[in-house]
Amino acid sequence: MERRTLLKAGGLAAIGQITGMSTLSALAKLGEALPAYERMPALFIGHGNPMNAIEENEYHKSWQALGKKLPRPKAILSISAHWITKGTRVTSNTHPKTIHDFGGFPKKLFDQQYPAPGSPEYAALTQKLVTHSHIQSDESWGLDHGTWSVLLPMFPTADIPVYQLSLDYDKPMSYHYAIGKELAKLRDKGVLITGSGNLVHNLGAVDWSGGGKSYDWAKEFDAKFTEWIEKGDHASAVNYQQLLGNTARMAHPTYDHLLPLFYILGVQQKGEAVTWFNDRIDMASISMRSMILNS
């Protein structure tokens, strides 16, 4: 059954901004390091407030800058926190609709459209590559805000085919990681794989005042995952619930926004570099930390 996250009107609160120099310098270094076109990078994006799609804040600007640095993909596979299904599905429609799966935001946000074409061909290839589970074809879903809110600034012309892979919330973390490993071959076929969620995501603990504080458990969770990823310790990341206990429960009362990360860890190649950006905890309990993998 599909679950949609309903964001309350408080989401209109201003998002805290990151230090511009740290993000832009990281992206500049990334531009120098990216390969010509042998293997596509992979991304985990902390998408946060849907308003980041249209507000001229640091997150929006970093996504714009990133779109100019990345090699042009043949297609984009998005794994979004906002498409949860029974079983795993892949969109195979030729013209995916723009889904506005939120509430309490300005009309301007609801007016946004991202008319990118779909990719039945790459969807079929994805089904073929994944043997860990049976991937069902789906033509009812489209592009939810976990996908288009990031791609709108990144690739504003919407002329690159985009398709989505759903999340089976009932499966263990190891299931999502295993599928990610099988998806890795898509990177060598011109597919940009993106996971869209948040490394820490507790809406119930959000500080709507924008005071700039961060909870200790949010900082601990963010720091521990950063350490594991930098060490290539995927086993600890997959077993985070057992290792971090109450900190894990506070960071993710529901873990839908963390699941996309396991797919990106799965596609990571041995020795592949990690570039961090937007490495900030927003509104006390939302980590915007994002990463790029590039060989």
N, C-alpha and C positions, 0 to 999 in steps of 0.2 A: 504494500500500500504506500502511495506517495505521501511524503510529509513535507509541508512547506513551513518555513520559519516566518512567523508573523512578527515584524518588528514594530515596536510601539512608537508613538509620535515623538517620544523623547529622543529618537534617533536624529532629530533635527539639530540636536546640540552640536556645537562646534567640535570638530575633530582636532585633537592636539597635533601639532606639526613637528616633524623631525628636523634635525639639523640639515639644512640644504647641502652643505659642503660634503658631509659624509656620504650621502646618497649619490650625489653627482660625481664625486671622485671615484666611488666604487663602480659606477656605470661607465665612467671613462676608461677605467682599467679593464672592465669587461669588454668594451669595444675593441681594445687592442688585442685581447686574448682569444676572441672568437675565431673558430676555424672558418675557412672559406665556404664550404658547403658539404663536407664529408658526413658529418653527423650533426643533427639539430640539437641545440641545447634543450634542457627541460627546466620547467619553472614550478616553484611553489609560491603562490601569491597570497599574502594576507589581504583579503579584500575589504574587511571591515564594513563601515557604513555605506549603504548604496549611494549616498550622496557624493561619495568620492568619484563616481562616474562623471559628474558634471561640475563639481566645485573645483576651482583653480587652487587646490591645496598641494602640499608637497607629495602626497600619495599619487594624485592625478598626474602631476608633473613628472614624477619618476616613471610612471607607466608610459607616458608620452615619450620620454627620453629612451626608455628601453625598446620601444617599438622601432625607433630609428637606428638602434645599434644591432638588433637581431638580424640574422640572415632571413630572407623571405621564405617562409615555409610553403610547401605544397598544400598542406592542410593543417588544421589545429584540432587536436583532441583535448577537450576540456573535461576534467573530472571535478565536479562542483559539489560542495557541501549541501547544495539545495535540491539535489535530485536523489531521493531515497526510495528504493523499490524493494519488493520481495523478489529475490533473485537479482542477477546483474543484467542490465540492458544497455544497448547502444542505439543511438538515434540513427535512423537510415533514411530520413526524409530529405527530399531535395531542396525544400525551402522551409527551414525551421522557423517557427514563430518566435517573437521576442516575448518572454514571459515576465510579467511584473509581479513577482511573488513577494510582496511586502505591503505594508499599509502605513498611513499616517505621514506620507511624504508629499511634497509639492507636486502640482500637476505637471510641472516641467519634467520631473523625473519619470512620471508615467507616460509622457509624450515621447520619450526616447525609444527609438527603434534601432535594431542592429540586424539589417537584412542580408546577412552573409548567407551564401549558399551552403547547403549541406554537402555531405559526401557519402553517398551509398556505397561507393567503391571502397573507400577506406574503412567504412563501417564493416563491410564484408570481410576485408582483410583482417580487421581486428578480431572478428569472430573466429577466423581461421587460426590466428596466432595463439589465441587463448585456449589452452586445453585444460587448465586447472579447474575451470567451471564452464558450464554451458551458458554462453552469452546470447540473450534473446534480442531479436531485432525489434525496434520500437519506432513508430511513426507518430505517436500521440504527443510526445514531449517536444520541446524546442530548445531555446537558449534561455536559461534562467539567469537571474541577476548575478549569481556567482561567476557566470561566464561573461555576459555582455558588459557588466559594469567595469570590468578590467580591460576587455578587448576594445571597447569604444574609444578610450584614450590611446590605447596601444596601436591599434590598426583601424583608424577612423573611417577608412574608405570601405570597410566591410566587404572586401572582394576576395578574401581568402576563405576557402571552404572550412566550415566549423562543424564538428559533431561532438556529442557528449556521451560519456560512460556513466552509468548510475552507480550508486552505492547500496549494497545490501547491508543494512545496519545490523542485522542479526548475526552476521558472520564475524569471526575473530579477526584481530589485527593481522594475523599471519595470512589469512585469506587474501586480504587487500594487497599485502606486500607481495605475495606469490603472483597475483595477476599483474602487478607492476613489473615484475621481472620478465614476464612474457611479452609485455607491451614494449619492452626496450628496443626490439627489432624495428619498430615503427620509426624510431629516430633516424635510422639509416635509410629510410625511404622518404625523407623530407617532411616528416610529421613533427610539429612542435607540440609536445605533451605538457599540459599545464594542470596543476592541482590548485584549486581555489578554495581556501578555507581560512583558518586562523590558528596559529600555534597555541594560543590561549584564547578561550572563548567562553566567558561566563556573563551572559547578558543580565542575569539577576543581580550581579554585584557591580554593575557599571556605575561609575561616578559621573552623573549627568552634569555636574557643575563645571567639569573641565578643569579641576584644580591641579592636575598634573601629577598626582600621587599614583603609586602602583602598589598593589598588595604584595606582601612578602611571598605568598604562595605562587602568585603569577610570575614574579621575578625568578623564583626558584625553578619553576617548571620550564620557563623560557630558557634559562641558563643551562639546565640539565640536558634538554633536547639539543641545544646548540653544541654542547660539549660532545654528546654522543655522535651527532652528525659529523662534526669535524674530525672525530676519531674513526669514523666509519663503523661505529658500533651499532649496527642496525638491530642486532638481537635485543639489546637493552631498550631501544626505542619501541620495538614490537611488544615487549613485555613491560611497558611503562606502568601499567596499572598495578602490577604486583610490586614493582620497585619503588613507586612514588606514593602509593597509598592515598591518604587524604589529600595530599597536594594534587594528585591526579584528578580526584573527584571534584575539587574546587576549580581546577583549571578547565575541566570539561564535565559539567553536570550531565550533558549529553555530548557524545564525542563525534557527532557528524562533521564538525568543522576541522577535526584532526585527521579524519580518515583519508582525505585526498593526499596528505603528506606521505602516507605509506606507499602509495603508487609511485610517487616521485623518488622515494628512497629505493623502491624496487627497480626503477629504470637506471639508477646511478651505476656507472661502470667503475671498476676497480681503479683507484688512483685519480678519479675524476675530480676536478677542482670545484669548490663551492664558493660562490660569491654571495655575500649577504647584502641586503639593502632594506630600507624602511624598518630597521631593527629597533623598534620602539614599542612600548606597551601603552596603549591608548585608553583613555577613560578608565584607568586603574585595572581593568580586567580583560582587555582585548589586545593580544599581541599582533602587531602588524608585520612582524619579522617575515621577510621573504627571502627566497634563495634562487640562484641560478646554477645549474649544473652545466659545465661545458668541458669537453675533452681537450 
